[in-house]
Amino acid sequence: MPGFQFIQDPVAYGTRTHHGNMDVWDHAIADDLQQASVVMATFVWPIAQRDAMLPRRPAPRDRTERRPGAAGGR
């Protein structure tokens, strides 16, 4: 599945609990986890039930090919 980014509410994002030794379940907010689960399921379920795969950009023929404007591209 292609990558999709869901924007996280920055209420406690970036504080000392983010990816630190304090980033444990005790600091998780149940309502936020439930909402995130519903958002993800609402998005993923219809994709999983599609008759056809999601449209994709064709893969480059050569790994050294870069898209114009991409990092390191020409």
C-alpha positions in Angstrom: 0.0 0.0 0.0 1.3 3.4 -0.8 2.3 5.6 2.2 -0.2 8.0 3.7 0.4 10.4 6.4 -2.2 11.4 9.0 -1.4 14.6 10.7 -1.2 14.2 14.4 -2.7 16.8 16.8 0.4 18.5 18.3 -1.1 18.7 21.8 1.7 16.6 23.4 3.8 15.9 20.4 7.4 16.9 20.7 7.4 17.1 24.4 9.8 15.0 26.6 7.5 12.0 26.2 8.0 11.7 22.4 10.4 8.8 21.6 12.1 9.1 25.0 12.3 7.0 28.1 9.0 8.5 29.1 7.2 7.4 25.9 5.2 4.6 27.6 1.6 3.4 27.6 1.0 5.3 30.9 1.2 8.6 28.9 -1.1 7.5 26.1 -4.4 9.2 25.9 -7.2 6.6 25.4 -9.6 8.9 23.6 -6.8 9.9 21.2 -5.9 6.3 20.5 -9.5 5.4 19.9 -10.0 8.3 17.5 -6.8 7.5 15.6 -7.9 3.8 15.3 -11.3 4.9 13.8 -9.6 7.3 11.4 -7.2 4.6 10.2 -9.8 1.9 9.9 -12.2 4.2 8.0 -9.4 4.9 5.6 -7.9 1.4 5.2 -11.1 -0.7 5.1 -12.4 0.6 1.7 -8.9 0.3 0.2 -8.7 -3.3 1.4 -12.2 -4.0 -0.2 -11.3 -2.5 -3.6 -11.6 -4.8 -6.6 -8.5 -3.3 -8.1 -5.2 -2.1 -6.6 -4.7 1.6 -6.0 -3.2 3.4 -9.0 0.6 3.8 -8.6 3.3 5.7 -10.3 5.4 3.3 -12.5 8.6 2.2 -10.9 11.8 3.7 -12.4 13.6 1.3 -14.8 16.9 2.1 -13.1 17.4 2.7 -9.5 19.7 5.6 -10.4 16.9 7.5 -12.2 15.6 10.4 -10.2 12.5 12.5 -10.6 13.2 16.2 -11.5 13.1 18.2 -8.4 13.6 15.3 -6.1 16.5 15.3 -3.6 19.6 14.6 -5.6 17.7 14.8 -8.9 18.8 16.7 -11.9 
